[in-house]
Amino acid sequence: MEGMVQSSVPQYSKPFHSLTRRNPTVVTSVRITAIHSGRRLRIPQQTHLFLPSISSPKVEGGTVSFATPEVGVSNTETREWAMQDFYTLRKDVETALERVEEIRAAAGLKQLQHDLAALEAAAADSSLWDNRAKAQETLQALTDCKDKLKLLHDFKTQADDAETIIKLTEEMDSIDSGLLQEAAGIIKELNKALDRYELTQLLSGPYDKEAAVVTITAGAGGTDAQDWADMLLRMYVRWGEKQRYKTKVVEKSMGEEAGIKSATIEIEGRYAYGYLSGEKGTHRIVRQSPFNSKGLRQTSFSGIEIMPLLPEDSLDVEIPEEDLDISFTRAGGKGGQNVNKVETAVRITHIPTGVAVRCTEERSQLANKIKALSRLKAKLLVIAEEQRASEIKQIRGDAVKAEWGQQIRNYVFHPYKLVKDVRTGYETSDITSVMDGDLDPFIKSYLKHKYSLAANTSVVN
């Protein structure tokens, strides 16, 4: 095999300083194109170097090499440090390749391809739309199958690209930091994608693939609880943004002094409900109160409800009119000619269970009523599923209570920093990252916990 690197590097008269192996620094704008086994690899405009202090780079024999290091660092040491980074990266690439092969084998590629052919044949049948519900189910299954096959193919492609860079580097006379940086970036993104894929394999509920509606309600704790609810609102919005989901705050009721009394977020994206379903419950915070003149420690609570955002035509639930208590109030808030003038906000309570929902985001009373009824049906379906009730009338109501003894997670800001999930035991002292939306470790831990509980239950039965 022959490896060739084409490079255009500007010349510099002054040496670069403060380059360390663990703290890469942009030292030059360089565009490199590598051709290996017929594959063209384009290096980003900015190249980060993982070498110790060196002076300006130059081009020799078609590859990027480096001039004499600064005083005190020998060429041998420079190359040894560069090779250490290379060996570490090569090991990471090998591990990722093994992981990809294991996932592809577990997914059953042959069976997926067979299922795809069968679904494509069913979708092409002229009688498909004789049964609308079955047609939608078939098309959804076809989309899921295609998406899964594409994902598995992308995993293999990314792993092969990183492996190609490693092989190319082994054949070159010098270490090209630009190529190694690209390979490191590929492996980093690949591992994130593999983590997400493994999480989705733990999701098998009937609504796990749907978008989610998150409702936050301030509980015991007065103004501190309302401020805490506002902090949770920001946390879930940041989580949705990090997942690249479409996130929208559709309703917010402001507190008298600070924070919010309640808020509703719609998070649209694949598996949003499945990921967030474990967030349902009471969240407890312990901190020095910013609303207490003496700065005393305060404990507050907020409740989180998670519902799937289901299409209207999929809600095959009939609720008798006499089982509903519908009330109308003024929406409140800023803007809109009807706000604070017309009773557009709608609250619907399911009398047999006491389950209630409220909708204020639409401008008309009718639109709010339709949306509130849709959310009520979705909420009843989820509770029935959780309680394994065969009919809506058998469910016992909503169990979310934002008070002492009901919390699923504790957030301690003072006298130490700790976030701990009481169900799984997972904890972290990096409370800043958690409040900035880094919830994936808690979500993954809960899904594994839920999966193990289900497995143990099935074994006992």
C-alpha positions as CSV (number, residue, x, y, z in Angstrom):
1,M,0.0,0.0,0.0
2,E,1.1,3.5,-0.7
3,G,0.2,6.5,1.5
4,M,0.4,10.0,0.2
5,V,-0.3,13.3,2.0
6,Q,-0.6,16.6,0.1
7,S,-0.1,19.6,2.3
8,S,0.2,23.4,2.1
9,V,1.7,25.0,5.2
10,P,2.6,28.6,5.6
11,Q,6.1,29.4,6.8
12,Y,6.7,31.2,10.1
13,S,9.8,33.0,11.4
14,K,8.9,32.6,15.2
15,P,8.7,29.3,17.1
16,F,5.5,28.2,18.7
17,H,5.3,28.0,22.5
18,S,3.4,26.3,25.3
19,L,2.4,23.1,23.4
20,T,1.8,20.1,25.6
21,R,0.7,16.7,24.8
22,R,-2.4,16.7,27.0
23,N,-3.4,20.3,26.1
24,P,-3.4,20.6,22.3
25,T,-3.1,24.1,20.8
26,V,-4.0,25.4,17.4
27,V,-0.6,26.4,15.9
28,T,-1.4,26.9,12.2
29,S,-3.9,26.8,9.5
30,V,-3.2,23.7,7.4
31,R,-5.2,21.8,4.8
32,I,-4.2,18.2,4.3
33,T,-5.6,15.7,1.9
34,A,-4.6,12.0,2.5
35,I,-5.2,9.3,-0.1
36,H,-5.0,5.8,1.2
37,S,-6.2,2.7,-0.7
38,G,-8.4,4.8,-2.9
39,R,-10.0,6.7,0.0
40,R,-9.6,10.4,0.3
41,L,-9.5,11.8,3.8
42,R,-9.8,15.6,4.2
43,I,-8.3,17.1,7.4
44,P,-10.0,20.2,8.9
45,Q,-8.6,23.7,8.3
46,Q,-7.3,23.9,11.8
47,T,-4.8,21.3,13.0
48,H,-4.1,20.6,16.7
49,L,-0.8,19.2,17.7
50,F,-0.3,16.7,20.5
51,L,3.5,17.3,20.6
52,P,5.6,19.1,23.2
53,S,7.1,22.5,22.5
54,I,8.4,22.7,19.0
55,S,9.2,25.3,16.4
56,S,7.5,25.8,13.1
57,P,6.4,22.9,10.8
58,K,7.8,22.4,7.4
59,V,7.0,20.1,4.4
60,E,9.6,17.4,3.5
61,G,9.0,14.7,1.0
62,G,5.3,15.2,0.8
63,T,4.6,14.8,4.5
64,V,4.4,17.2,7.4
65,S,7.4,17.0,9.7
66,F,8.6,19.3,12.4
67,A,11.8,21.4,12.8
68,T,14.2,21.2,15.6
69,P,12.5,21.4,19.0
70,E,13.2,24.2,21.5
71,V,16.2,23.8,23.8
72,G,15.7,21.1,26.4
73,V,13.6,18.8,24.3
74,S,15.3,16.2,22.1
75,N,14.1,14.8,18.9
76,T,13.9,11.4,20.5
77,E,11.7,12.6,23.4
78,T,9.5,14.4,20.9
79,R,9.0,11.3,18.8
80,E,8.4,9.1,21.9
81,W,5.7,11.4,23.1
82,A,4.0,11.5,19.7
83,M,4.2,7.7,19.5
84,Q,2.6,7.3,22.9
85,D,-0.4,9.3,21.6
86,F,-0.5,7.1,18.5
87,Y,-0.4,3.8,20.4
88,T,-3.2,5.0,22.7
89,L,-5.3,6.0,19.7
90,R,-4.6,2.8,17.9
91,K,-5.9,0.9,21.0
92,D,-9.0,3.0,21.1
93,V,-9.7,2.3,17.4
94,E,-9.2,-1.5,18.0
95,T,-11.6,-1.4,20.9
96,A,-14.2,0.6,18.9
97,L,-13.9,-1.9,16.0
98,E,-14.6,-4.8,18.4
99,R,-17.5,-3.0,19.9
100,V,-19.1,-2.3,16.5
101,E,-18.7,-5.9,15.4
102,E,-20.4,-7.1,18.6
103,I,-23.3,-4.7,18.2
104,R,-23.8,-5.6,14.5
105,A,-23.7,-9.3,15.4
106,A,-26.2,-8.9,18.2
107,A,-28.5,-6.8,16.0
108,G,-28.9,-9.7,13.5
109,L,-28.1,-8.1,10.2
110,K,-29.4,-11.0,8.1
111,Q,-32.7,-11.0,9.9
112,L,-33.0,-7.2,9.6
113,Q,-32.4,-7.4,5.8
114,H,-35.0,-10.2,5.5
115,D,-37.5,-8.1,7.5
116,L,-36.8,-5.1,5.3
117,A,-37.6,-7.0,2.1
118,A,-40.8,-8.3,3.6
119,L,-41.9,-4.8,4.8
120,E,-41.1,-3.3,1.4
121,A,-43.2,-5.9,-0.3
122,A,-46.1,-5.2,2.2
123,A,-45.8,-1.4,1.6
124,A,-46.0,-1.9,-2.1
125,D,-49.2,-3.9,-1.9
126,S,-52.1,-2.1,-3.5
127,S,-54.5,-3.1,-0.7
128,L,-52.2,-1.6,2.0
129,W,-54.5,1.3,2.8
130,D,-57.7,-0.8,3.1
131,N,-56.8,-0.8,6.8
132,R,-55.4,2.6,7.7
133,A,-54.2,1.6,11.2
134,K,-52.3,-1.4,9.9
135,A,-50.9,0.6,7.0
136,Q,-49.4,3.2,9.4
137,E,-48.0,0.4,11.5
138,T,-46.4,-1.2,8.5
139,L,-44.9,2.0,7.3
140,Q,-43.6,2.8,10.7
141,A,-42.0,-0.6,11.0
142,L,-40.4,-0.1,7.6
143,T,-38.9,3.3,8.6
144,D,-37.6,1.8,11.8
145,C,-36.0,-1.1,10.0
146,K,-34.3,1.2,7.4
147,D,-33.1,3.5,10.2
148,K,-31.5,0.7,12.1
149,L,-29.8,-0.8,9.1
150,K,-28.4,2.7,8.2
151,L,-27.2,3.2,11.7
152,L,-25.4,-0.1,11.8
153,H,-23.8,0.7,8.4
154,D,-22.7,4.1,9.6
155,F,-21.0,2.5,12.7
156,K,-19.0,0.3,10.4
157,T,-18.0,3.1,8.0
158,Q,-16.8,5.4,10.8
159,A,-14.8,2.6,12.4
160,D,-13.2,1.7,9.0
161,D,-12.3,5.3,8.4
162,A,-10.5,5.6,11.7
163,E,-8.7,2.2,11.1
164,T,-7.6,3.5,7.6
165,I,-6.0,6.6,9.2
166,I,-4.1,4.3,11.7
167,K,-2.8,2.1,8.9
168,L,-1.8,5.1,6.8
169,T,0.1,6.6,9.8
170,E,1.9,3.3,10.3
171,E,3.2,3.4,6.7
172,M,4.4,7.0,6.9
173,D,7.9,8.0,8.1
174,S,6.6,10.6,10.6
175,I,3.6,11.2,12.8
176,D,0.9,13.4,11.2
177,S,-1.0,15.0,14.1
178,G,-3.7,16.2,11.8
179,L,-4.6,12.7,10.7
180,L,-4.5,11.5,14.3
181,Q,-6.7,14.3,15.4
182,E,-9.3,13.4,12.8
183,A,-9.2,9.7,13.8
184,A,-9.6,10.7,17.5
185,G,-12.6,12.8,16.6
186,I,-14.2,10.0,14.6
187,I,-13.7,7.6,17.5
188,K,-15.1,10.1,20.1
189,E,-18.3,10.6,18.1
190,L,-18.6,6.9,17.3
191,N,-18.5,6.0,21.0
192,K,-21.2,8.5,21.7
193,A,-23.4,7.1,19.0
194,L,-22.7,3.5,20.2
195,D,-23.7,4.6,23.8
196,R,-27.0,6.0,22.5
197,Y,-27.7,2.9,20.4
198,E,-27.1,0.6,23.5
199,L,-29.5,2.8,25.5
200,T,-32.2,2.4,22.9
201,Q,-31.9,-1.3,23.1
202,L,-33.1,-1.0,26.7
203,L,-36.3,0.7,25.6
204,S,-39.1,-1.7,24.7
205,G,-42.2,0.1,26.0
206,P,-45.1,0.8,23.7
207,Y,-44.5,4.6,23.8
208,D,-40.7,4.7,24.3
209,K,-40.0,5.9,20.7
210,E,-42.4,8.8,21.0
211,A,-41.7,12.5,21.8
212,A,-42.2,13.6,25.4
213,V,-44.2,16.2,27.4
214,V,-42.5,17.2,30.6
215,T,-44.5,19.0,33.3
216,I,-42.8,20.6,36.2
217,T,-44.7,21.6,39.3
218,A,-43.3,23.4,42.4
219,G,-44.0,21.4,45.6
220,A,-43.3,21.9,49.3
221,G,-40.9,24.7,50.0
222,G,-42.6,28.0,49.1
223,T,-40.6,30.5,47.1
224,D,-37.5,28.2,47.2
225,A,-39.6,25.4,45.6
226,Q,-40.7,27.7,42.8
227,D,-37.1,28.8,42.2
228,W,-36.1,25.1,42.2
229,A,-38.8,24.3,39.6
230,D,-37.3,27.0,37.4
231,M,-33.9,25.5,37.8
232,L,-35.3,22.1,36.7
233,L,-37.0,23.7,33.7
234,R,-33.6,25.0,32.5
235,M,-32.0,21.6,33.2
236,Y,-34.4,19.7,31.0
237,V,-34.4,22.3,28.2
238,R,-30.5,22.1,28.2
239,W,-30.7,18.3,28.1
240,G,-33.1,18.4,25.1
241,E,-30.7,20.8,23.3
242,K,-27.7,18.6,23.9
243,Q,-29.7,15.7,22.4
244,R,-30.4,17.9,19.4
245,Y,-34.1,17.5,20.0
246,K,-36.7,20.2,19.2
247,T,-37.5,21.7,22.6
248,K,-40.3,24.1,23.3
249,V,-41.7,25.6,26.5
250,V,-45.4,25.6,25.8
251,E,-46.7,26.8,29.2
252,K,-45.2,28.6,32.2
253,S,-46.9,29.9,35.3
254,M,-44.7,32.4,37.1
255,G,-44.2,32.5,40.9
256,E,-45.2,35.5,43.0
257,E,-41.6,36.4,44.1
258,A,-39.3,34.2,42.0
259,G,-39.2,31.0,39.9
260,I,-42.3,29.3,38.5
261,K,-45.3,27.5,39.9
262,S,-45.5,25.2,36.9
263,A,-44.2,24.7,33.4
264,T,-44.7,22.3,30.4
265,I,-42.1,21.4,27.9
266,E,-42.6,19.5,24.6
267,I,-39.4,17.7,23.6
268,E,-39.7,16.3,20.1
269,G,-37.3,13.6,19.0
270,R,-36.9,9.9,18.6
271,Y,-37.0,8.0,22.0
272,A,-37.4,11.3,24.0
273,Y,-40.1,9.7,26.1
274,G,-38.2,6.5,26.6
275,Y,-35.1,8.4,27.9
276,L,-37.1,10.7,30.2
277,S,-39.6,8.3,31.5
278,G,-37.4,7.6,34.5
279,E,-37.4,11.3,35.5
280,K,-41.0,11.1,36.7
281,G,-41.2,11.7,40.4
282,T,-40.2,14.2,43.1
283,H,-36.8,16.0,42.9
284,R,-35.4,17.3,46.2
285,I,-32.9,20.1,46.7
286,V,-30.9,21.0,49.8
287,R,-29.1,24.3,49.7
288,Q,-28.5,27.6,51.4
289,S,-31.7,29.6,50.6
290,P,-31.1,32.7,48.5
291,F,-34.5,33.9,49.8
292,N,-33.5,33.7,53.5
293,S,-31.8,36.7,55.0
294,K,-29.9,34.4,57.4
295,G,-28.7,32.1,54.7
296,L,-30.1,29.0,56.4
297,R,-30.2,25.6,54.8
298,Q,-33.5,24.9,53.0
299,T,-35.0,21.8,51.6
300,S,-37.5,22.1,48.7
301,F,-39.3,19.8,46.3
302,S,-40.6,19.9,42.8
303,G,-42.6,17.2,40.9
304,I,-41.9,16.0,37.4
305,E,-44.4,14.3,35.2
306,I,-43.5,12.7,31.9
307,M,-46.0,11.8,29.2
308,P,-45.6,10.6,25.6
309,L,-46.5,13.1,22.9
310,L,-48.9,10.9,21.0
311,P,-50.6,11.6,17.6
312,E,-54.3,12.3,18.0
313,D,-55.2,9.3,15.7
314,S,-53.3,6.9,17.9
315,L,-55.2,7.7,21.1
316,D,-57.8,4.9,20.9
317,V,-59.3,5.8,24.3
318,E,-63.0,6.5,25.0
319,I,-63.7,8.5,28.1
320,P,-67.3,9.1,29.1
321,E,-68.2,12.8,29.3
322,E,-69.6,12.2,32.8
323,D,-66.2,11.1,34.0
324,L,-64.7,14.5,33.1
325,D,-64.7,17.7,35.2
326,I,-63.8,20.6,32.8
327,S,-63.1,24.1,34.1
328,F,-62.0,27.3,32.4
329,T,-59.8,30.1,33.8
330,R,-57.9,33.0,32.5
331,A,-54.5,32.0,31.1
332,G,-52.5,34.8,32.7
333,G,-49.0,35.8,31.5
334,K,-47.9,38.4,28.9
335,G,-49.2,39.3,25.5
336,G,-52.1,38.2,23.4
337,Q,-55.4,40.1,23.2
338,N,-57.3,37.3,25.0
339,V,-54.9,36.9,27.9
340,N,-56.3,38.1,31.2
341,K,-59.6,38.9,29.4
342,V,-61.1,35.7,28.2
343,E,-61.1,32.3,30.0
344,T,-59.0,30.4,27.5
345,A,-57.1,28.2,29.9
346,V,-58.6,24.7,30.3
347,R,-58.2,22.2,33.2
348,I,-59.7,18.7,32.8
349,T,-59.9,16.2,35.7
350,H,-60.6,12.6,35.3
351,I,-63.1,12.1,38.2
352,P,-62.6,8.3,38.8
353,T,-58.8,8.6,39.2
354,G,-58.3,12.3,40.1
355,V,-55.8,12.6,37.3
356,A,-55.7,16.2,36.0
357,V,-54.1,18.2,33.2
358,R,-54.1,21.9,32.3
359,C,-53.5,23.6,29.0
360,T,-53.0,27.3,28.4
361,E,-50.7,27.7,25.4
362,E,-53.4,27.9,22.7
363,R,-55.2,31.2,22.0
364,S,-58.7,29.7,22.0
365,Q,-60.7,27.8,24.6
366,L,-61.6,25.1,22.1
367,A,-58.0,24.5,21.0
368,N,-56.8,24.3,24.6
369,K,-59.7,21.8,25.4
370,I,-58.7,19.6,22.5
371,K,-55.0,19.6,23.5
372,A,-55.8,19.1,27.2
373,L,-58.0,16.1,26.4
374,S,-55.3,14.6,24.2
375,R,-52.8,14.9,27.1
376,L,-55.2,13.4,29.6
377,K,-55.7,10.4,27.4
378,A,-51.9,10.0,27.0
379,K,-51.4,10.3,30.7
380,L,-54.1,7.7,31.5
381,L,-52.6,5.3,29.0
382,V,-49.1,5.6,30.6
383,I,-50.4,5.2,34.1
384,A,-52.5,2.1,33.0
385,E,-49.3,0.7,31.4
386,E,-47.3,1.3,34.5
387,Q,-49.9,-0.3,36.8
388,R,-50.6,-3.1,34.2
389,A,-54.3,-2.2,34.2
390,S,-56.3,-3.7,31.4
391,E,-58.8,-0.8,31.4
392,I,-58.6,2.9,32.2
393,K,-61.2,2.5,35.0
394,Q,-58.8,0.1,36.9
395,I,-56.0,2.6,37.4
396,R,-55.4,4.1,40.8
397,G,-54.5,7.6,39.7
398,D,-51.3,9.6,39.6
399,A,-48.6,8.8,42.3
400,V,-46.4,11.9,41.9
401,K,-46.3,13.8,45.2
402,A,-43.7,16.6,45.6
403,E,-43.1,16.2,49.3
404,W,-41.0,14.5,52.0
405,G,-40.4,10.7,51.5
406,Q,-41.4,10.7,47.8
407,Q,-38.2,11.9,46.2
408,I,-36.5,9.9,43.5
409,R,-33.3,12.1,43.4
410,N,-31.6,14.3,45.8
411,Y,-29.6,17.4,44.8
412,V,-27.4,18.6,47.6
413,F,-25.7,22.0,47.1
414,H,-24.8,22.6,50.8
415,P,-22.9,21.6,53.0
416,Y,-21.3,19.4,50.2
417,K,-22.1,18.9,46.5
418,L,-23.8,15.6,45.5
419,V,-26.6,14.4,43.2
420,K,-27.8,10.9,44.0
421,D,-30.6,8.8,42.6
422,V,-32.2,6.9,45.4
423,R,-33.5,4.2,43.2
424,T,-30.3,3.1,41.5
425,G,-27.7,4.5,43.9
426,Y,-25.9,6.4,41.1
427,E,-24.3,9.6,42.3
428,T,-22.0,12.4,41.2
429,S,-20.4,15.4,42.9
430,D,-20.4,17.3,39.6
431,I,-23.6,19.1,40.3
432,T,-22.8,21.9,37.9
433,S,-22.8,19.6,34.9
434,V,-26.0,17.9,36.0
435,M,-27.9,21.2,36.3
436,D,-26.5,22.1,32.8
437,G,-28.4,19.1,31.4
438,D,-25.8,16.3,31.7
439,L,-28.4,13.7,32.7
440,D,-27.3,10.8,30.5
441,P,-25.4,8.9,33.3
442,F,-28.6,9.0,35.4
443,I,-30.8,8.0,32.5
444,K,-28.6,5.1,31.5
445,S,-28.3,3.9,35.1
446,Y,-32.1,3.9,35.6
447,L,-32.8,2.1,32.3
448,K,-30.3,-0.6,33.3
449,H,-31.9,-0.8,36.7
450,K,-35.4,-1.0,35.2
451,Y,-34.3,-3.7,32.7
452,S,-32.7,-5.8,35.5
453,L,-35.9,-5.5,37.6
454,A,-38.0,-6.7,34.7
455,A,-35.6,-9.6,34.0
456,N,-35.7,-10.7,37.7
457,T,-39.5,-10.5,37.7
458,S,-39.8,-12.6,34.6
459,V,-37.5,-15.2,36.1
460,V,-39.5,-15.4,39.4
461,N,-42.8,-15.8,37.4
